[in-house]
């Protein structure tokens, strides 16, 4: 197994990534999409553990930082869902012609907002052959999502947030109001319907403090076959226990073994 730091360009800005290459290639490939204010490592090194374990099982893995996050170029205040979709498509473009991968076997895993990006991109890019979401919102306009807005943005009323040119987040990051204006253009539930007949796996913690587990139910209801849903009992948004983390990783590997090989 080999790990290689990589860079590729989108709109003349450099995107930083880590490519995990198994012993036997060409092989199926999986791209990881991190969450809002996250990066290609993610909380408690979730993406690192997952990528290395999947690579041991024979998958090429690309985990990268969206522009404005991690080590990639750009400013977080310019991040929008549209630009992150563009970044994921650029990542697929870059990976598509690598000799290490089978370009007809590309999957995507998305955590939280990364899962939204995965769904929206897969709905219009058929190069993605299988998709897995972890802790992913189903509807950014859902009233049930309002308490999440307060945790993330420091304010419940979206209307008040949009009045500001920039929003200073409790995380220490700053986001432009264009993030919210752009986000509300997208219908995640309509998009997930378009992914079939490509398979989708939805994983969610039953005690997710940011995205209620009801969002997993809504995604599963709207997705068409083939689909599978797994709920991790008592787990939080980023599966912050050793047992939760490895349940998610092992379930995901088992599913990709069946659906991307």
Secondary structure, DSSP 4 states (H G I P E B T S, - for coil): -EEEEEEEEETTEEEEEEEEE-SS-SEEEEEEE--TT--SS-GGGHHHHHHHHHHHTT-EEEEEPPTTSTTSSS-GGG--HHHHHHHHHHHHHHHHT-TTEEEEEEEEEEETHHHHHHHHHHTT-TTEEEEEEES--S-TT-GGGHHHHHHHHS-S-HHHHHTSSEEE-TTS-EEETHHHHHHTT--HHHHHHTSTTSEEEEEEETT-SSS-THHHHHHHHHSPSSEEEEEETT--TT--SHHHHHHHHHHHHHHHHHHT-
